[in-house]
């Protein structure tokens, strides 16, 4: 799954990788939590047809038929294996896809006596990347419009499966356009190769959503060279 992640790259780096023209004022975030607004990229309908554009979305999908935002916190992730059929996601899967930029994500390893150890996980050769996402537009009873999103998940890469059996889908840059246009289906929603994963233990401070500082990215112990993330 994916319940926390970081995004610290400057806007210029995101523009180069994702190709959107907007210049939003985005502060570095070290502990992004569900139900907050997060950066995302989608195709827009403009004079050039289908160019990529930046937007901000509530993290936790709200289907257009929902009566309230009550359950959005339970819809921060969608299983890639069933996303094309599930009523809450299938319409977005067909026509409302997005990229969600990130530098790394956190996952908790269950240890003895109920202890959970957080790890920071990323891609060694791709310090800025994108999760595969879906977005929706919901109109409240007061006619307020909320755009929301979810992150797709898949079976964890072999190297990090000991931490958690699921992980977010991280797309190869070559798949950004096929994903956004709908040309590609669930066949690209797979785990990154095990030897590309970087991961190390971090402080339990990341468990508190009020903590959002660069110290959260520091290794709890010096990581092995082959697991070094940064």
C-alpha positions as CSV (number, residue, x, y, z in Angstrom):
1,X,0.0,0.0,0.0
2,X,1.0,3.6,0.2
3,X,0.0,5.7,3.2
4,X,2.8,8.3,3.4
5,X,5.3,9.6,0.9
6,X,7.7,12.5,0.3
7,X,8.1,15.0,-2.5
8,X,11.0,17.4,-2.1
9,X,12.2,18.0,-5.7
10,X,12.0,21.6,-7.0
11,X,9.2,22.5,-9.5
12,X,11.8,22.8,-12.3
13,X,12.8,19.2,-11.9
14,X,9.1,18.1,-12.0
15,X,8.5,20.2,-15.1
16,X,11.4,18.6,-16.9
17,X,10.3,15.1,-16.1
18,X,6.5,15.4,-16.5
19,X,6.3,18.2,-19.1
20,X,3.6,20.5,-17.6
21,X,3.7,24.3,-18.2
22,X,2.4,25.5,-14.9
23,X,4.8,26.9,-12.3
24,X,3.0,26.2,-9.0
25,X,4.5,27.2,-5.7
26,X,5.1,23.8,-4.1
27,X,7.0,23.5,-0.8
28,X,9.1,20.5,0.0
29,X,7.0,17.9,1.9
30,X,8.7,15.1,3.8
31,X,5.7,13.4,5.3
32,X,2.7,13.6,3.0
33,X,-0.4,12.1,4.6
34,X,-3.8,11.0,3.3
35,X,-6.7,13.5,3.0
36,X,-4.3,16.4,2.3
37,X,-4.0,18.0,-1.2
38,X,-1.1,16.6,-3.3
39,X,0.4,17.5,-6.7
40,X,-0.7,15.5,-9.7
41,X,-0.4,15.6,-13.5
42,X,-3.2,14.8,-16.0
43,X,-4.0,15.4,-19.6
44,X,-5.8,18.7,-20.3
45,X,-8.0,19.6,-23.2
46,X,-6.4,22.6,-24.8
47,X,-5.7,24.0,-28.2
48,X,-2.7,21.6,-28.6
49,X,-4.9,18.7,-27.5
50,X,-4.1,16.5,-24.6
51,X,-1.1,18.2,-23.1
52,X,0.0,17.4,-19.6
53,X,-1.1,19.8,-16.8
54,X,-0.4,20.2,-13.1
55,X,-3.3,20.1,-10.6
56,X,-3.8,19.7,-6.9
57,X,-6.0,16.9,-5.7
58,X,-7.4,15.7,-2.3
59,X,-5.7,12.4,-1.6
60,X,-8.5,9.9,-1.1
61,X,-10.8,9.3,-4.0
62,X,-14.4,10.6,-3.8
63,X,-16.6,8.9,-6.5
64,X,-19.0,11.3,-8.2
65,X,-22.0,9.3,-6.8
66,X,-20.8,9.6,-3.2
67,X,-23.1,11.4,-0.8
68,X,-20.2,12.8,1.2
69,X,-16.5,12.8,1.7
70,X,-16.8,10.5,4.6
71,X,-15.0,7.5,3.2
72,X,-12.3,9.2,1.2
73,X,-9.6,8.2,3.8
74,X,-10.3,4.6,3.0
75,X,-9.8,5.2,-0.7
76,X,-6.3,6.5,-0.8
77,X,-5.2,3.3,-2.6
78,X,-6.8,1.1,-5.3
79,X,-5.6,-2.4,-6.1
80,X,-4.4,-2.5,-9.7
81,X,-5.6,-6.1,-10.1
82,X,-9.2,-5.1,-9.7
83,X,-9.3,-1.4,-10.5
84,X,-10.9,-1.9,-14.0
85,X,-13.9,-3.6,-12.4
86,X,-14.5,-2.0,-9.0
87,X,-17.5,0.5,-9.1
88,X,-15.6,3.2,-7.2
89,X,-12.7,3.2,-9.7
90,X,-13.7,1.8,-13.1
91,X,-14.9,5.0,-14.6
92,X,-11.8,6.9,-13.6
93,X,-9.7,4.0,-14.9
94,X,-11.3,4.4,-18.3
95,X,-10.9,8.1,-18.6
96,X,-9.4,10.0,-15.6
97,X,-5.8,8.9,-15.0
98,X,-3.0,10.8,-13.5
99,X,0.6,10.8,-12.4
100,X,1.5,11.5,-8.8
101,X,5.1,12.8,-8.3
102,X,7.2,11.5,-5.4
103,X,10.8,11.0,-4.3
104,X,10.1,8.1,-1.9
105,X,7.4,6.4,0.2
106,X,7.2,5.1,3.7
107,X,6.1,1.6,4.8
108,X,6.0,0.0,8.2
109,X,7.5,-3.5,8.9
110,X,5.7,-5.5,11.6
111,X,8.2,-6.8,14.1
112,X,8.0,-8.7,17.4
113,X,5.5,-7.6,20.1
114,X,3.6,-5.3,17.9
115,X,6.5,-3.0,17.1
116,X,6.4,-1.4,13.6
117,X,9.6,-0.1,12.1
118,X,9.2,2.5,9.3
119,X,11.3,2.3,6.2
120,X,11.9,4.9,3.5
121,X,11.7,3.3,0.0
122,X,12.6,4.7,-3.3
123,X,14.3,3.9,-6.7
124,X,18.1,4.1,-6.8
125,X,18.3,5.2,-10.4
126,X,15.2,7.4,-10.4
127,X,15.2,9.9,-7.5
128,X,12.0,11.6,-8.9
129,X,9.3,9.3,-10.1
130,X,5.5,9.0,-10.5
131,X,2.9,6.8,-8.9
132,X,0.1,5.6,-11.2
133,X,-3.0,7.4,-10.1
134,X,-6.7,8.0,-10.8
135,X,-8.7,11.2,-10.2
136,X,-12.3,12.2,-9.9
137,X,-14.4,15.3,-9.6
138,X,-17.1,15.4,-6.9
139,X,-19.8,18.1,-6.4
140,X,-21.0,18.6,-2.8
141,X,-24.6,19.3,-1.8
142,X,-23.5,23.0,-1.6
143,X,-22.1,22.9,-5.2
144,X,-18.5,22.9,-4.1
145,X,-16.3,20.9,-6.5
146,X,-13.6,18.7,-5.0
147,X,-11.0,17.0,-7.2
148,X,-9.6,13.9,-5.6
149,X,-7.2,11.0,-6.4
150,X,-6.0,7.6,-5.4
151,X,-2.7,5.8,-5.8
152,X,-2.7,2.3,-7.4
153,X,-0.9,-0.5,-5.7
154,X,0.6,-3.9,-6.7
155,X,2.4,-6.9,-5.3
156,X,5.6,-5.6,-3.7
157,X,9.0,-6.0,-5.4
158,X,10.8,-9.0,-4.0
159,X,13.5,-7.0,-2.3
160,X,11.0,-5.1,-0.1
161,X,8.3,-7.7,0.4
162,X,9.7,-8.4,3.9
163,X,8.5,-4.9,4.8
164,X,5.0,-5.1,3.3
165,X,3.4,-7.3,0.7
166,X,2.1,-4.4,-1.3
167,X,3.6,-1.3,-2.8
168,X,2.5,1.7,-5.0
169,X,2.7,1.3,-8.7
170,X,5.8,3.3,-9.9
171,X,5.6,3.9,-13.6
172,X,8.5,3.9,-16.0
173,X,8.8,7.3,-17.7
174,X,8.2,5.6,-21.1
175,X,4.8,4.6,-19.8
176,X,3.6,8.1,-18.7
177,X,1.9,8.9,-22.0
178,X,0.3,5.4,-22.6
179,X,-1.0,5.5,-19.0
180,X,-2.5,9.0,-19.3
181,X,-4.1,8.5,-22.7
182,X,-5.5,5.1,-21.8
183,X,-3.5,3.3,-24.5
184,X,-2.0,1.1,-21.8
185,X,-4.1,-1.1,-19.4
186,X,-3.3,-3.0,-16.2
187,X,-0.4,-4.8,-17.9
188,X,2.0,-1.9,-17.0
189,X,0.8,-1.8,-13.3
190,X,3.6,-4.0,-12.0
191,X,6.4,-3.7,-9.4
192,X,9.8,-2.1,-10.2
193,X,12.7,-4.6,-10.5
194,X,14.0,-5.7,-7.2
195,X,17.6,-4.6,-7.8
196,X,16.4,-1.0,-8.5
197,X,14.8,-0.6,-5.1
198,X,16.6,1.5,-2.4
199,X,15.4,1.4,1.2
200,X,16.5,2.0,4.8
201,X,15.0,2.4,8.3
202,X,14.0,5.8,9.5
203,X,12.8,7.4,12.7
204,X,9.4,6.5,14.2
205,X,8.8,10.3,14.1
206,X,7.4,9.8,10.6
207,X,4.3,8.1,12.3
208,X,3.2,11.5,13.5
209,X,1.6,13.5,10.6
210,X,2.6,16.8,12.4
211,X,6.3,16.0,11.8
212,X,7.3,17.2,8.4
213,X,11.0,18.0,8.2
214,X,14.1,16.9,6.4
215,X,15.3,14.8,9.4
216,X,12.6,12.3,8.6
217,X,14.7,11.3,5.5
218,X,17.8,10.4,7.5
219,X,18.7,6.8,7.9
220,X,18.1,5.4,11.4
221,X,21.3,3.3,10.9
222,X,23.9,3.6,8.2
223,X,22.3,1.6,5.3
224,X,24.2,-1.1,3.3
225,X,25.6,0.3,0.1
226,X,23.3,-1.8,-2.1
227,X,20.3,-0.5,-0.3
228,X,21.3,3.1,-0.3
229,X,18.4,5.3,-1.5
230,X,20.2,8.7,-2.0
